[in-house]
Amino acid sequence: MKNKKSLGQHWLKNRAILDTIAELASVEGADTCIEIGPGLGTLTSSLLKKFPEVIAIEYDHDLARKLPGSFPGKNLRVIEGDILSIDLAELASGKPYCVAGNIPYYITSPIVKKVLDTTPHPAKIVLLMQKEVAERIAAEPGDYNLLALTTQNLAEVELGPVVRAAEFTPPPKVDSQILILTPFTEPQIDPAHLELAKRGFKSPRKKLASVLADGSTSREQWRARLSEQGINPDARAEDLSLWDWETLSQL
């Protein structure tokens, strides 16, 4: 079957990598895996070896219709629809579950946000995505971005193996990487404290004191606040940790 470029379809063909994704997604006590974008079922095959039940969400009508016939006798349920509008926890019927998928590059951030905002949380989330985006999500202080902060506030983030573009059919223009997310029971800080970070990242290359200055607090006052908290007054938004933003937002 031909891929549909508008849906960002690239089929991963390396069985060892597919098995690795399934292995990374498996957690003791979670017998259900929700797969995002099963496509031709290459990852589905590996997931069915590790999980007693797989629920696959496929947006493409033709693929969703044909997929069940590829796995006769297997405990596979295929849902045709948009991952962003489906209640994942409801699909799992209250049972512990994991999420895995080779996701389209063009909606990576919305998918990550959607899955992490789902309650009850998945036990683990393993996604294959554009390498550059995976690295952004796993960024450390000095290279932080808003996506990294919001994700790391909700889950432990780990980078898995890099997958070269040649492993896909058709090959994308860039390499991919496996991202492993283990959601926390509760956010590390109140997400409301990241509202200030959103302001800070509007002009990420500017010094933070200049970006945060407004009618009520001047640039020099912000420099003083940063210094009082042990933060370099010349810092940029990318330099601050979750706890730095928590502290600043309460001043």
Residue pairs with C-beta under 8 A, 6 or more apart in sequence:
1 40
1 62
1 63
1 66
3 9
3 10
3 11
3 169
3 170
4 60
7 59
7 60
7 104
8 104
8 105
8 106
8 107
9 39
9 60
9 104
10 102
10 168
10 169
10 170
10 171
10 172
11 39
11 40
11 42
11 168
11 169
12 18
12 42
12 43
12 102
12 128
12 163
12 167
12 168
13 42
13 167
13 168
13 169
14 163
14 167
15 42
15 46
17 161
17 163
17 167
18 42
18 43
18 45
18 46
19 46
19 49
20 160
20 161
20 178
21 43
21 46
21 100
21 102
21 126
21 128
21 178
22 33
22 43
22 46
22 47
22 49
22 50
22 51
22 100
23 50
24 124
24 126
24 160
24 178
24 180
25 33
25 47
25 50
25 98
25 99
25 100
25 124
25 125
25 126
26 33
26 50
26 51
26 98
26 124
27 96
27 98
27 123
27 124
29 96
29 123
30 51
30 95
30 96
30 97
30 98
30 122
30 123
30 124
31 51
31 52
31 53
31 95
31 96
32 51
32 52
32 53
32 54
32 55
32 92
32 95
32 96
32 97
32 98
33 47
33 50
33 51
33 53
33 54
33 55
33 97
33 98
33 99
33 100
34 54
34 55
34 56
34 57
34 88
34 91
34 92
34 97
34 98
34 99
34 100
34 122
35 43
35 44
35 47
35 54
35 55
35 56
35 57
35 99
35 100
35 101
36 57
36 83
36 99
36 100
36 101
36 103
36 111
36 127
37 57
37 58
37 59
37 83
37 101
37 102
37 103
37 104
38 44
38 56
38 57
38 58
38 63
38 67
38 78
38 101
39 58
39 60
39 63
39 102
40 63
40 67
40 70
41 56
41 67
41 70
41 71
43 100
43 101
43 102
44 54
44 56
44 67
44 70
44 71
44 76
45 71
47 54
47 100
48 54
48 71
48 74
48 75
48 76
51 98
52 75
53 75
53 76
53 77
54 74
54 75
54 76
54 77
55 76
55 77
55 78
55 79
55 91
55 92
56 67
56 76
56 77
56 78
56 79
57 79
57 81
57 83
57 86
57 91
58 64
58 67
58 78
58 79
58 80
58 81
59 80
59 81
59 82
59 83
61 80
64 78
64 79
64 80
65 80
67 76
67 78
68 76
68 78
79 86
79 91
83 111
83 114
84 107
84 110
84 111
84 114
87 118
88 97
88 99
88 114
88 115
88 118
88 122
89 97
89 118
89 119
89 120
91 97
94 120
96 123
97 122
97 123
98 122
98 123
98 124
98 125
98 126
99 115
99 122
99 124
99 125
99 126
99 127
100 125
100 126
100 127
101 111
101 127
101 128
102 127
102 128
102 176
103 111
103 127
103 128
103 129
105 129
105 130
105 133
105 172
108 127
108 129
108 130
108 133
109 133
109 147
111 127
112 127
112 137
112 147
112 151
112 181
113 150
115 122
115 125
115 181
116 125
116 151
116 154
116 155
116 181
116 183
121 183
121 185
122 183
123 182
123 183
124 180
124 181
124 182
124 183
125 155
125 180
125 181
125 182
125 183
126 160
126 178
126 179
126 180
126 181
127 178
127 179
127 181
128 163
128 176
128 177
128 178
128 179
129 176
129 177
129 179
130 172
130 174
130 175
130 176
130 177
131 162
131 174
131 175
131 176
131 177
132 174
133 147
134 159
134 176
134 177
134 178
134 179
135 159
135 177
136 145
136 147
136 148
137 147
137 148
137 151
137 152
137 157
137 179
138 148
138 157
138 158
138 159
138 179
139 145
139 148
141 238
141 239
141 240
141 241
142 238
142 239
143 238
144 237
144 238
144 239
144 240
144 241
145 201
145 204
145 238
146 194
146 197
146 198
146 201
148 157
149 194
149 197
149 242
149 245
150 191
150 194
151 157
151 181
152 188
152 242
153 187
153 188
153 189
153 191
153 194
153 242
154 183
154 184
154 187
154 188
155 181
155 182
155 183
155 184
156 181
156 182
156 184
157 179
157 180
157 181
158 179
158 180
158 181
158 182
159 177
159 178
159 179
159 180
160 177
160 178
160 179
160 180
161 177
161 178
162 175
162 176
162 177
163 175
163 176
163 177
163 178
164 175
165 171
165 172
165 173
165 174
165 175
165 176
168 176
188 242
189 242
189 243
189 245
189 246
190 246
192 249
193 245
193 246
193 249
193 250
194 242
194 245
194 249
195 249
196 212
196 245
196 248
196 249
197 237
197 240
197 245
199 211
199 212
200 208
200 211
200 212
200 237
200 240
200 245
201 237
202 211
203 210
203 211
204 236
204 237
204 238
205 236
206 236
207 234
207 235
207 236
208 222
208 226
208 235
208 236
208 237
208 239
208 240
209 219
209 220
209 222
209 223
209 226
209 233
209 234
210 219
210 222
211 237
212 222
213 219
213 221
213 222
217 225
223 233
224 233
225 248
225 251
226 232
226 233
226 235
226 248
227 233
229 244
229 247
229 248
229 251
231 239
231 240
231 244
231 248
232 239
240 248
